[in-house]
Amino acid sequence: MKIKKMVAICATSLVAAAGIAMTATPAFADPISDGYSIVGSDTLQDAVGALANGTSISGSPVKVKGAGKTLASWDAFTLGVSGGVGKIQTKEFGNVFDRPNGSGAGRTALLRSINYSGSTTYNGVDVANQVDLARSSSKGTAVAGGVLTYIPFGQDAIGFIYKIGTDANGNGDAAAAKAWIDGLTTAELTSFYSASSPVAVPGTDYVVKPLALQSSSGTWTTFLNKIGVGTIGAAVDTRGNTIPENDGNVLTPTADQIQIIPLSVANYIGQVNGAARINTMAGVTVGTIGGVAPTTGTAPSVAPNTAYFNSATWGRTVFIVVPTTKITPTLAGGAANPAYDAGLFALTNPSSTTSLTYWGASGATSTTKAVKAKFGFSAPQDAAFTANN
């Protein structure tokens, strides 16, 4: 969604004019790393990107490094490419491969990079040693001794945004529709996403048109799990499985229609507060569920509502995923682990104030914790675990 630099747009136009297929080359605004690379979830990408590139948004300069090596972060979507996905190249002289456009795709690319299950092929391309970390807004299946370690990045929450179309008859239905949508229950969200046709708003001419996120999205799979929907209904607009996460611009309701879509509330906060690189939330509203608002305050000081973020219903911990063997200094017998990478350990060490995963006691503006708070994240509720997916 969010590589928004004009150089990317100009580069796209020049390449297209020259007759070169954009799908064969990486987006020009993307980095190429001589250090560590991270891909995956859109939900985490702005905060991780800021920490990787260096930011002073917390009031002090903060930049993460792994034992002196830089971290480069690739967004889940980019401008100028059909579907927003396209190709990336993460390492010097490395192969060009499909951009991992979500949590599941990011973890799969990481597994292929470390040759898990005897394969280094990701969507037909050899990606051995091309991906070091993954951003994930959803969980794998926890298993002792798993090949991947999920380390909490912060606490997020699942919510939804909506936009109301014009009132075709001018009879006041828009106000009534807004009052109704502001009082939704979980059961009503379930009904929208399992319906075969758009659900009517009681007492109005309005209907609800639900939108789906692209299937690799951790936010999408978590949302469906939370509302108890296994198979979405025909009323849901998938737009060919191309809708990116956390993009308010995708809401384009027609007259007498309300469009809704799930999103990361932390990402919403980061956008409306100006922490994110762009704000796509103009003209949309974040919804209240069961009478509990997901946020407090007004921009540029919107904050997580703790009761919502820490609830078992809508709260979720999001993660940085790293190969377990890379952050394990010794083997079971006590011998040194030759696969151990001190840089990856430093990047993911929760005890370090300058790691991606810090949520310790220090409230200093120079901590990564302070930066993550600016992007709408709070202290994680879940612990680290290992998994094979």
Secondary structure as UniProt FT lines:
FT   HELIX           6..17
FT   TURN            18..19
FT   HELIX           22..24
FT   TURN            28..29
FT   STRAND          36..40
FT   HELIX           42..53
FT   TURN            57..58
FT   STRAND          65..66
FT   TURN            67..68
FT   STRAND          69..73
FT   TURN            79..80
FT   HELIX           82..84
FT   STRAND          87..88
FT   TURN            92..93
FT   STRAND          97..98
FT   HELIX           103..113
FT   TURN            114..115
FT   HELIX           116..118
FT   STRAND          121..122
FT   TURN            123..124
FT   STRAND          125..126
FT   TURN            128..129
FT   STRAND          133..136
FT   TURN            144..145
FT   STRAND          148..164
FT   TURN            168..169
FT   HELIX           173..181
FT   TURN            182..183
FT   HELIX           186..194
FT   STRAND          199..200
FT   TURN            202..203
FT   STRAND          207..211
FT   TURN            215..216
FT   HELIX           218..227
FT   TURN            234..235
FT   TURN            239..242
FT   TURN            245..246
FT   HELIX           248..250
FT   TURN            255..256
FT   STRAND          257..264
FT   HELIX           265..272
FT   TURN            273..274
FT   TURN            282..283
FT   STRAND          285..286
FT   TURN            290..291
FT   STRAND          295..296
FT   TURN            299..300
FT   STRAND          303..304
FT   HELIX           306..309
FT   TURN            312..314
FT   STRAND          315..323
FT   HELIX           324..327
FT   TURN            332..333
FT   TURN            338..339
FT   HELIX           342..348
FT   TURN            350..351
FT   TURN            353..354
FT   TURN            356..357
FT   TURN            365..366
FT   HELIX           368..374
FT   TURN            375..376
FT   STRAND          385..387
//
